[in-house]
């Protein structure tokens, strides 16, 4: 269950309450009977590192680009070196 934080507008008391999402928000301070307001705080859930689908599961083009150290777009535009054949090699 999530933990919600409240602050009393009258006495400034800070509360942390474990509630279901479907529970109604608290309205009255247990200490002074003042009005409570819900506080929005930072989450403890943090995404770090690359960790995204695009970087963790690359397409074949991106995987080849990562392996070669070149951008995927650069690999698509590169043309293979043309080989010149001589008449002697044809015979």
Secondary structure, 3 states (H helix, E strand, C coil): CEEEEEEECCCCCEEEEEECCCCCCCCECCCCCCEEEEECCCCCCCCCCCCCHHHHCCCHHHHHHHHHCCCHHHHHHCCCCCCCCCHHHHC
